[in-house]
Each structure stands twice: as C-alpha cells, then as structure tokens.
Amino acid sequence: MKNKCVVVLTARGKSRILEEGGSQSWRLNAHHAGKCNYVVCVQNRKTSWGNPEANHHTAFLVGKISSISRSQEKDCEDRWIINISEYADISIPNMWDGNRNPVAYSSLEDMNINLENLQFNKLEQESSQKEEKELDKISIP
C-alpha cells in the first residue's frame, strides 16, 4: 500500500513551517488532501518572503499530516494549512517537476522516499497557537 502525500512547492523555510505548525496558505481540495498521510515540502527560492532555507527545488521536509484546516493568515480565508504533528528532515535535490501548480499529489514511494529511513520528530507548538488551530480544524473522511 502506497503512502499518499501532498507535495508543495513552498517559499517558506523549515523554521517558519515548524513555527506555524504546518505548511500554508494553499488553494487545494481539502477532501483530497485529507486522504493523504504526509506532506512533502519542496523549496521555492524564486522569492524570499518566506525565509527559504533549503536549495531551490530540494525536498527538505516530510510531515505527518494531523489535519487540514483554514489558514489563519490575513486575507487567506479561502486557503488551507496542512497541519503536521511530526516531521522528518530530508534533502533530496531536483524534486520539483516544473509543474506550475505549487500543490501536487503523489506517494512517498513514487518520490523514492523510504519511510523506514526517516527519523520523525514531534512538532512542539506553543499552546496558544495549538488552541487557535483547534478552533478551525475540520474533519476530512
């Protein structure tokens, strides 16, 4: 059985993703994304507003998806955050296929990411951030 994942091309670096509790602000099909167990973050260095830390088009983080909820960012009410409970650091270059849409769906196996080789760390959030996220959490069957 394949481990389904959402793959995002993000300008945000690892530090910001961990601080925010996940990867946001995405226009995505929450129902489809909710069927995935993992998010793979691929760095986009075409812009610097998100404090990128990895090399361009390098997959740098695998997160265990805990929920998909509405983004808390200003003016992003129609966008989503992929909340994570744990993350593993990776560094795999050339992981973006050039797709113009920054959200894609795949599997860890199709991306040649071996789950057994990953060391996951629990995400530590400040309780105030966690409580805020809980308010808008949605359940995706």
Accessible surface in RSA format (square Angstrom, percent):
REM  Atomic radii and reference values for relative SASA: ProtOr
REM  Chains: A
REM  Algorithm: Lee & Richards
REM  Probe-radius: 1.40
REM  Slices: 20
REM RES _ NUM      All-atoms   Total-Side   Main-Chain    Non-polar    All polar
REM                ABS   REL    ABS   REL    ABS   REL    ABS   REL    ABS   REL
RES MET A   1   233.73 121.0 152.93 101.2  80.80 192.4 130.55 111.0 103.18 136.7
RES LYS A   2   115.42  56.3 102.34  62.8  13.08  31.1  72.34  65.1  43.07  45.9
RES ASN A   3    34.01  23.5  33.64  32.5   0.38   0.9   0.38   0.9  33.64  32.5
RES LYS A   4   111.60  54.4 110.97  68.1   0.63   1.5  66.75  60.1  44.84  47.8
RES CYS A   5     0.01   0.0   0.00   0.0   0.01   0.0   0.00   0.0   0.01   0.0
RES VAL A   6     0.00   0.0   0.00   0.0   0.00   0.0   0.00   0.0   0.00   0.0
RES VAL A   7     6.68   4.4   6.68   6.0   0.00   0.0   6.68   5.8   0.00   0.0
RES VAL A   8     0.00   0.0   0.00   0.0   0.00   0.0   0.00   0.0   0.00   0.0
RES LEU A   9    24.71  13.8  19.99  14.3   4.73  11.9  19.99  14.0   4.73  12.7
RES THR A  10     2.55   1.8   1.42   1.4   1.14   2.7   1.14   1.5   1.42   2.1
RES ALA A  11     7.58   7.0   2.94   4.5   4.64  10.6   2.94   4.1   4.64  12.3
RES ARG A  12     9.02   3.8   9.02   4.6   0.00   0.0   0.00   0.0   9.02   5.5
RES GLY A  13     0.00   0.0   0.00   N/A   0.00   0.0   0.00   0.0   0.00   0.0
RES LYS A  14    57.50  28.1  57.42  35.2   0.09   0.2  27.49  24.7  30.02  32.0
RES SER A  15    70.59  59.6  62.22  83.0   8.37  19.3  38.93  82.9  31.66  44.4
RES ARG A  16    56.69  23.8  53.44  27.2   3.25   7.7  17.03  23.3  39.66  24.0
RES ILE A  17     0.80   0.5   0.80   0.6   0.00   0.0   0.80   0.6   0.00   0.0
RES LEU A  18    31.37  17.5  28.13  20.1   3.24   8.1  28.39  19.9   2.98   8.0
RES GLU A  19   118.81  68.2 106.90  80.9  11.92  28.4  37.33  72.2  81.48  66.5
RES GLU A  20    25.62  14.7  23.73  18.0   1.89   4.5  14.98  29.0  10.65   8.7
RES GLY A  21     0.12   0.1   0.00   N/A   0.12   0.1   0.00   0.0   0.12   0.3
RES GLY A  22     0.00   0.0   0.00   N/A   0.00   0.0   0.00   0.0   0.00   0.0
RES SER A  23     0.65   0.6   0.47   0.6   0.18   0.4   0.47   1.0   0.18   0.3
RES GLN A  24    10.25   5.7   9.08   6.6   1.18   2.8   0.00   0.0  10.25   7.8
RES SER A  25    12.83  10.8   5.61   7.5   7.22  16.6   5.61  12.0   7.22  10.1
RES TRP A  26    21.59   8.7  21.55  10.4   0.04   0.1  21.59  11.5   0.00   0.0
RES ARG A  27   152.45  64.0 134.37  68.5  18.07  43.0  55.23  75.5  97.21  58.9
RES LEU A  28    26.38  14.7   0.00   0.0  26.38  66.3  11.54   8.1  14.85  40.0
RES ASN A  29    88.28  60.9  75.02  72.5  13.26  31.9  27.32  65.8  60.96  58.9
RES ALA A  30    11.83  10.9   7.80  12.0   4.04   9.2   7.80  11.0   4.04  10.7
RES HIS A  31    87.85  48.0  85.37  59.3   2.48   6.3  62.31  64.2  25.54  29.7
RES HIS A  32    80.85  44.2  79.55  55.3   1.30   3.3  44.65  46.0  36.20  42.1
RES ALA A  33     0.00   0.0   0.00   0.0   0.00   0.0   0.00   0.0   0.00   0.0
RES GLY A  34    22.35  27.6   0.00   N/A  22.35  27.6   1.85   5.1  20.50  45.9
RES LYS A  35   105.84  51.6  84.47  51.8  21.37  50.9  45.51  41.0  60.33  64.3
RES CYS A  36     7.33   5.5   2.73   3.0   4.61  10.8   0.00   0.0   7.33   7.9
RES ASN A  37    89.82  61.9  85.17  82.3   4.65  11.2  13.67  32.9  76.15  73.6
RES TYR A  38    20.70   9.7  20.70  11.8   0.00   0.0   1.64   1.2  19.06  23.5
RES VAL A  39     0.81   0.5   0.81   0.7   0.00   0.0   0.81   0.7   0.00   0.0
RES VAL A  40     0.00   0.0   0.00   0.0   0.00   0.0   0.00   0.0   0.00   0.0
RES CYS A  41     0.29   0.2   0.29   0.3   0.00   0.0   0.00   0.0   0.29   0.3
RES VAL A  42     0.00   0.0   0.00   0.0   0.00   0.0   0.00   0.0   0.00   0.0
RES GLN A  43     0.08   0.0   0.08   0.1   0.00   0.0   0.00   0.0   0.08   0.1
RES ASN A  44    28.77  19.8  28.77  27.8   0.00   0.0   0.00   0.0  28.77  27.8
RES ARG A  45   110.76  46.5  86.81  44.3  23.95  57.0  28.90  39.5  81.86  49.6
RES LYS A  46   169.94  82.9 131.41  80.6  38.52  91.7  82.35  74.1  87.58  93.3
RES THR A  47    49.45  35.2  40.56  41.1   8.90  21.2  34.46  46.3  15.00  22.7
RES SER A  48    88.07  74.4  77.32 103.2  10.76  24.8  40.40  86.0  47.68  66.8
RES TRP A  49   142.57  57.2 117.21  56.7  25.36  59.5 114.80  61.2  27.77  45.0
RES GLY A  50     0.00   0.0   0.00   N/A   0.00   0.0   0.00   0.0   0.00   0.0
RES ASN A  51    97.18  67.0  90.80  87.7   6.38  15.4  27.10  65.2  70.08  67.7
RES PRO A  52    20.08  14.6   6.88   6.3  13.20  48.0   6.88   5.7  13.20  82.0
RES GLU A  53    88.85  51.0  58.15  44.0  30.70  73.1  39.99  77.3  48.87  39.9
RES ALA A  54    18.55  17.1   9.68  14.9   8.87  20.2  18.55  26.1   0.00   0.0
RES ASN A  55   112.54  77.6 108.68 105.0   3.87   9.3  16.16  38.9  96.39  93.2
RES HIS A  56    64.92  35.5  49.07  34.1  15.86  40.6  47.24  48.7  17.68  20.6
RES HIS A  57    47.42  25.9  47.42  33.0   0.00   0.0  26.34  27.1  21.08  24.5
RES THR A  58     8.25   5.9   8.25   8.4   0.00   0.0   5.54   7.4   2.71   4.1
RES ALA A  59     0.00   0.0   0.00   0.0   0.00   0.0   0.00   0.0   0.00   0.0
RES PHE A  60    14.41   7.2  11.79   7.3   2.62   6.8  11.79   7.1   2.62   7.5
RES LEU A  61     0.14   0.1   0.14   0.1   0.00   0.0   0.14   0.1   0.00   0.0
RES VAL A  62     0.00   0.0   0.00   0.0   0.00   0.0   0.00   0.0   0.00   0.0
RES GLY A  63     0.00   0.0   0.00   N/A   0.00   0.0   0.00   0.0   0.00   0.0
RES LYS A  64    65.34  31.9  65.34  40.1   0.00   0.0  25.99  23.4  39.35  41.9
RES ILE A  65    30.09  17.1   6.74   5.0  23.35  56.3   6.74   4.9  23.35  63.4
RES SER A  66    60.13  50.8  25.32  33.8  34.81  80.2  25.53  54.4  34.60  48.5
RES SER A  67    12.27  10.4   3.27   4.4   9.00  20.7  12.25  26.1   0.02   0.0
RES ILE A  68     1.87   1.1   1.32   1.0   0.55   1.3   1.32   0.9   0.55   1.5
RES SER A  69     1.30   1.1   1.30   1.7   0.00   0.0   0.07   0.2   1.23   1.7
RES ARG A  70    96.66  40.6  96.44  49.2   0.22   0.5  27.45  37.5  69.20  41.9
RES SER A  71     8.19   6.9   0.00   0.0   8.19  18.9   0.00   0.0   8.19  11.5
RES GLN A  72    70.10  39.2  38.83  28.4  31.27  74.5  20.89  44.5  49.21  37.3
RES GLU A  73    48.42  27.8  39.32  29.7   9.10  21.7  26.23  50.7  22.19  18.1
RES LYS A  74   177.82  86.7 151.97  93.2  25.84  61.5 103.32  93.0  74.50  79.4
RES ASP A  75   111.65  78.2  87.78  87.4  23.87  56.4  29.86  70.3  81.79  81.6
RES CYS A  76    21.15  16.0  21.15  23.6   0.00   0.0   0.00   0.0  21.15  22.8
RES GLU A  77   124.33  71.4 115.08  87.1   9.25  22.0  70.95 137.2  53.38  43.6
RES ASP A  78    81.56  57.1  68.23  67.9  13.32  31.5  42.02  98.9  39.54  39.4
RES ARG A  79    70.52  29.6  70.52  35.9   0.00   0.0   2.17   3.0  68.34  41.4
RES TRP A  80    28.66  11.5  28.66  13.9   0.00   0.0  20.06  10.7   8.60  13.9
RES ILE A  81     1.93   1.1   1.93   1.4   0.00   0.0   1.93   1.4   0.00   0.0
RES ILE A  82     0.00   0.0   0.00   0.0   0.00   0.0   0.00   0.0   0.00   0.0
RES ASN A  83     8.30   5.7   8.30   8.0   0.00   0.0   7.69  18.5   0.61   0.6
RES ILE A  84     6.82   3.9   0.93   0.7   5.89  14.2   0.93   0.7   5.89  16.0
RES SER A  85    51.32  43.4  41.13  54.9  10.19  23.5  36.34  77.4  14.98  21.0
RES GLU A  86    32.13  18.4  32.13  24.3   0.00   0.0   0.72   1.4  31.42  25.6
RES TYR A  87    31.00  14.5  31.00  17.6   0.00   0.0   3.36   2.5  27.64  34.1
RES ALA A  88     0.29   0.3   0.29   0.4   0.00   0.0   0.29   0.4   0.00   0.0
RES ASP A  89    78.29  54.8  56.63  56.4  21.67  51.2  32.16  75.7  46.14  46.0
RES ILE A  90    23.57  13.4   7.70   5.7  15.87  38.3  17.16  12.4   6.41  17.4
RES SER A  91    92.11  77.8  66.29  88.5  25.82  59.5  38.01  80.9  54.10  75.8
RES ILE A  92    51.64  29.4  51.21  38.1   0.44   1.0  51.64  37.2   0.00   0.0
RES PRO A  93    85.77  62.5  78.42  71.5   7.34  26.7  78.42  64.7   7.34  45.6
RES ASN A  94   127.86  88.2 104.10 100.6  23.76  57.2  28.44  68.5  99.41  96.1
RES MET A  95    38.78  20.1  23.08  15.3  15.70  37.4  10.45   8.9  28.33  37.5
RES TRP A  96    23.81   9.6   7.31   3.5  16.50  38.8   7.44   4.0  16.37  26.6
RES ASP A  97   128.45  90.0  84.51  84.1  43.94 103.9  53.66 126.3  74.78  74.6
RES GLY A  98    51.24  63.2   0.00   N/A  51.24  63.2  29.99  82.3  21.25  47.6
RES ASN A  99    66.28  45.7  49.91  48.2  16.37  39.4  17.04  41.0  49.24  47.6
RES ARG A 100   233.26  97.9 200.81 102.4  32.45  77.3  84.46 115.4 148.80  90.2
RES ASN A 101    83.06  57.3  76.49  73.9   6.57  15.8  23.73  57.1  59.33  57.3
RES PRO A 102    53.49  39.0  53.04  48.3   0.45   1.6  53.49  44.2   0.00   0.0
RES VAL A 103    11.46   7.5   5.24   4.7   6.22  15.0   5.24   4.6   6.22  16.9
RES ALA A 104    28.01  25.8  23.76  36.7   4.25   9.7  28.01  39.4   0.00   0.0
RES TYR A 105    74.52  34.8  45.30  25.8  29.22  76.0  44.62  33.5  29.90  36.9
RES SER A 106    38.25  32.3  19.82  26.4  18.43  42.5  22.29  47.5  15.96  22.4
RES SER A 107     4.62   3.9   4.59   6.1   0.02   0.1   4.59   9.8   0.02   0.0
RES LEU A 108     0.50   0.3   0.50   0.4   0.00   0.0   0.50   0.3   0.00   0.0
RES GLU A 109    72.75  41.8  57.21  43.3  15.55  37.0  50.54  97.8  22.22  18.1
RES ASP A 110    89.49  62.7  57.29  57.0  32.20  76.1  22.29  52.5  67.21  67.0
RES MET A 111    21.26  11.0  12.67   8.4   8.59  20.4  17.81  15.1   3.45   4.6
RES ASN A 112   137.27  94.7 108.31 104.7  28.96  69.7  34.04  81.9 103.23  99.8
RES ILE A 113     8.19   4.7   1.79   1.3   6.41  15.4   4.35   3.1   3.84  10.4
RES ASN A 114    78.60  54.2  66.03  63.8  12.56  30.3  24.83  59.8  53.77  52.0
RES LEU A 115    53.85  30.0  45.14  32.3   8.71  21.9  45.14  31.7   8.71  23.4
RES GLU A 116   160.51  92.2 125.31  94.8  35.21  83.8  50.19  97.1 110.32  90.1
RES ASN A 117   119.43  82.4  84.80  81.9  34.64  83.4  29.19  70.3  90.24  87.2
RES LEU A 118    30.68  17.1  11.16   8.0  19.52  49.1  13.01   9.1  17.67  47.6
RES GLN A 119   148.67  83.1 137.19 100.3  11.48  27.3  48.25 102.7 100.41  76.2
RES PHE A 120    43.63  21.8  17.16  10.6  26.47  68.9  17.16  10.4  26.47  75.8
RES ASN A 121    57.76  39.8  52.18  50.4   5.58  13.4  17.08  41.1  40.68  39.3
RES LYS A 122   154.02  75.1 139.15  85.4  14.87  35.4 104.83  94.4  49.19  52.4
RES LEU A 123    25.69  14.3   5.01   3.6  20.68  52.0   5.27   3.7  20.42  54.9
RES GLU A 124   160.29  92.0 130.55  98.8  29.74  70.8  49.78  96.3 110.51  90.2
RES GLN A 125    47.87  26.8  17.56  12.8  30.31  72.2   8.90  18.9  38.97  29.6
RES GLU A 126   124.97  71.7 114.64  86.7  10.32  24.6  46.48  89.9  78.48  64.1
RES SER A 127    79.81  67.4  70.76  94.4   9.05  20.9  40.59  86.4  39.22  54.9
RES SER A 128    72.94  61.6  63.41  84.6   9.54  22.0  51.81 110.3  21.13  29.6
RES GLN A 129    55.07  30.8  52.15  38.1   2.92   6.9  22.64  48.2  32.43  24.6
RES LYS A 130   112.92  55.1 112.92  69.3   0.00   0.0  56.23  50.6  56.69  60.4
RES GLU A 131   116.46  66.9 113.53  85.9   2.93   7.0  44.40  85.9  72.06  58.8
RES GLU A 132    87.15  50.0  82.61  62.5   4.54  10.8  27.75  53.7  59.41  48.5
RES LYS A 133    24.59  12.0  23.74  14.6   0.85   2.0  10.87   9.8  13.72  14.6
RES GLU A 134    81.32  46.7  66.74  50.5  14.58  34.7  32.98  63.8  48.33  39.5
RES LEU A 135   149.91  83.5 119.13  85.2  30.78  77.4 122.96  86.4  26.95  72.5
RES ASP A 136    58.72  41.1  51.67  51.4   7.04  16.7   9.12  21.5  49.60  49.5
RES LYS A 137    87.70  42.8  64.23  39.4  23.47  55.9  37.09  33.4  50.61  53.9
RES ILE A 138    59.03  33.6  49.02  36.5  10.01  24.1  54.54  39.3   4.49  12.2
RES SER A 139   107.50  90.8  78.14 104.3  29.36  67.6  50.81 108.2  56.69  79.4
RES ILE A 140    39.39  22.4  15.67  11.7  23.72  57.2  15.67  11.3  23.72  64.4
RES PRO A 141   126.08  91.9  85.41  77.9  40.67 147.8 123.98 102.4   2.10  13.0
END  Absolute sums over single chains surface
CHAIN  1 A     7939.3       6386.5       1552.8       3654.4       4284.9
END  Absolute sums over all chains
TOTAL          7939.3       6386.5       1552.8       3654.4       4284.9
